[in-house]
Amino acid sequence: MSKITNIEQYEKSLSRINELLKIVDNDTPRSDKNFVELEMLSKSVAEYETANNFS
């Protein structure tokens, strides 16, 4: 996932995170593709929120 640069990408990423949270749990291996995607999206969203002063 590349850097989130606008609100549309941000909202799409949030939607995908919500989908992934339904299938990824504490027993999901860290190497699972869904876990990796969730981790990457979460980091990108957090960076976007920090850069854009989200509370």
PyMOL CGO cylinders between C-alpha atoms (Angstrom):
from pymol import cmd
from pymol.cgo import CYLINDER

trace = [
    CYLINDER, 0.00, 0.00, 0.00, 1.30, 3.38, -0.90, 0.3, 1, 1, 1, 1, 1, 1,
    CYLINDER, 1.30, 3.38, -0.90, 0.92, 6.52, 1.15, 0.3, 1, 1, 1, 1, 1, 1,
    CYLINDER, 0.92, 6.52, 1.15, -2.62, 7.84, 1.58, 0.3, 1, 1, 1, 1, 1, 1,
    CYLINDER, -2.62, 7.84, 1.58, -2.81, 11.29, 0.02, 0.3, 1, 1, 1, 1, 1, 1,
    CYLINDER, -2.81, 11.29, 0.02, -6.50, 12.22, 0.07, 0.3, 1, 1, 1, 1, 1, 1,
    CYLINDER, -6.50, 12.22, 0.07, -9.75, 11.70, 1.94, 0.3, 1, 1, 1, 1, 1, 1,
    CYLINDER, -9.75, 11.70, 1.94, -11.11, 9.25, -0.64, 0.3, 1, 1, 1, 1, 1, 1,
    CYLINDER, -11.11, 9.25, -0.64, -8.13, 6.92, -0.19, 0.3, 1, 1, 1, 1, 1, 1,
    CYLINDER, -8.13, 6.92, -0.19, -8.43, 7.34, 3.57, 0.3, 1, 1, 1, 1, 1, 1,
    CYLINDER, -8.43, 7.34, 3.57, -12.11, 6.37, 3.59, 0.3, 1, 1, 1, 1, 1, 1,
    CYLINDER, -12.11, 6.37, 3.59, -11.49, 3.42, 1.28, 0.3, 1, 1, 1, 1, 1, 1,
    CYLINDER, -11.49, 3.42, 1.28, -8.69, 2.25, 3.56, 0.3, 1, 1, 1, 1, 1, 1,
    CYLINDER, -8.69, 2.25, 3.56, -10.96, 2.50, 6.62, 0.3, 1, 1, 1, 1, 1, 1,
    CYLINDER, -10.96, 2.50, 6.62, -13.59, 0.45, 4.85, 0.3, 1, 1, 1, 1, 1, 1,
    CYLINDER, -13.59, 0.45, 4.85, -11.07, -2.24, 3.95, 0.3, 1, 1, 1, 1, 1, 1,
    CYLINDER, -11.07, -2.24, 3.95, -9.75, -2.29, 7.53, 0.3, 1, 1, 1, 1, 1, 1,
    CYLINDER, -9.75, -2.29, 7.53, -13.28, -2.94, 8.77, 0.3, 1, 1, 1, 1, 1, 1,
    CYLINDER, -13.28, -2.94, 8.77, -13.60, -5.85, 6.32, 0.3, 1, 1, 1, 1, 1, 1,
    CYLINDER, -13.60, -5.85, 6.32, -10.27, -7.31, 7.42, 0.3, 1, 1, 1, 1, 1, 1,
    CYLINDER, -10.27, -7.31, 7.42, -11.14, -7.04, 11.10, 0.3, 1, 1, 1, 1, 1, 1,
    CYLINDER, -11.14, -7.04, 11.10, -13.96, -9.51, 10.47, 0.3, 1, 1, 1, 1, 1, 1,
    CYLINDER, -13.96, -9.51, 10.47, -11.51, -12.19, 9.29, 0.3, 1, 1, 1, 1, 1, 1,
    CYLINDER, -11.51, -12.19, 9.29, -8.28, -11.42, 11.16, 0.3, 1, 1, 1, 1, 1, 1,
    CYLINDER, -8.28, -11.42, 11.16, -8.09, -12.28, 14.84, 0.3, 1, 1, 1, 1, 1, 1,
    CYLINDER, -8.09, -12.28, 14.84, -5.50, -13.01, 17.52, 0.3, 1, 1, 1, 1, 1, 1,
    CYLINDER, -5.50, -13.01, 17.52, -4.96, -16.49, 16.10, 0.3, 1, 1, 1, 1, 1, 1,
    CYLINDER, -4.96, -16.49, 16.10, -4.20, -15.30, 12.58, 0.3, 1, 1, 1, 1, 1, 1,
    CYLINDER, -4.20, -15.30, 12.58, -0.53, -15.90, 11.71, 0.3, 1, 1, 1, 1, 1, 1,
    CYLINDER, -0.53, -15.90, 11.71, 1.50, -12.73, 11.16, 0.3, 1, 1, 1, 1, 1, 1,
    CYLINDER, 1.50, -12.73, 11.16, 2.48, -14.11, 7.77, 0.3, 1, 1, 1, 1, 1, 1,
    CYLINDER, 2.48, -14.11, 7.77, -1.15, -14.37, 6.61, 0.3, 1, 1, 1, 1, 1, 1,
    CYLINDER, -1.15, -14.37, 6.61, -1.83, -12.06, 3.67, 0.3, 1, 1, 1, 1, 1, 1,
    CYLINDER, -1.83, -12.06, 3.67, -4.87, -10.55, 5.39, 0.3, 1, 1, 1, 1, 1, 1,
    CYLINDER, -4.87, -10.55, 5.39, -2.91, -9.84, 8.56, 0.3, 1, 1, 1, 1, 1, 1,
    CYLINDER, -2.91, -9.84, 8.56, -0.13, -8.19, 6.54, 0.3, 1, 1, 1, 1, 1, 1,
    CYLINDER, -0.13, -8.19, 6.54, -2.64, -6.07, 4.61, 0.3, 1, 1, 1, 1, 1, 1,
    CYLINDER, -2.64, -6.07, 4.61, -4.38, -5.03, 7.83, 0.3, 1, 1, 1, 1, 1, 1,
    CYLINDER, -4.38, -5.03, 7.83, -1.10, -4.02, 9.41, 0.3, 1, 1, 1, 1, 1, 1,
    CYLINDER, -1.10, -4.02, 9.41, -0.01, -2.01, 6.36, 0.3, 1, 1, 1, 1, 1, 1,
    CYLINDER, -0.01, -2.01, 6.36, -3.35, -0.24, 6.01, 0.3, 1, 1, 1, 1, 1, 1,
    CYLINDER, -3.35, -0.24, 6.01, -3.48, 0.55, 9.72, 0.3, 1, 1, 1, 1, 1, 1,
    CYLINDER, -3.48, 0.55, 9.72, -0.05, 2.17, 9.58, 0.3, 1, 1, 1, 1, 1, 1,
    CYLINDER, -0.05, 2.17, 9.58, -0.98, 4.18, 6.48, 0.3, 1, 1, 1, 1, 1, 1,
    CYLINDER, -0.98, 4.18, 6.48, -4.22, 5.38, 8.08, 0.3, 1, 1, 1, 1, 1, 1,
    CYLINDER, -4.22, 5.38, 8.08, -2.41, 6.36, 11.28, 0.3, 1, 1, 1, 1, 1, 1,
    CYLINDER, -2.41, 6.36, 11.28, 0.20, 8.32, 9.29, 0.3, 1, 1, 1, 1, 1, 1,
    CYLINDER, 0.20, 8.32, 9.29, -2.53, 10.11, 7.33, 0.3, 1, 1, 1, 1, 1, 1,
    CYLINDER, -2.53, 10.11, 7.33, -4.41, 10.97, 10.52, 0.3, 1, 1, 1, 1, 1, 1,
    CYLINDER, -4.41, 10.97, 10.52, -1.26, 12.33, 12.15, 0.3, 1, 1, 1, 1, 1, 1,
    CYLINDER, -1.26, 12.33, 12.15, -0.32, 14.37, 9.09, 0.3, 1, 1, 1, 1, 1, 1,
    CYLINDER, -0.32, 14.37, 9.09, -3.82, 15.83, 8.84, 0.3, 1, 1, 1, 1, 1, 1,
    CYLINDER, -3.82, 15.83, 8.84, -4.37, 16.55, 12.54, 0.3, 1, 1, 1, 1, 1, 1,
    CYLINDER, -4.37, 16.55, 12.54, -7.18, 14.04, 13.10, 0.3, 1, 1, 1, 1, 1, 1,
    CYLINDER, -7.18, 14.04, 13.10, -8.23, 13.75, 16.75, 0.3, 1, 1, 1, 1, 1, 1,
]
cmd.load_cgo(trace, "trace")
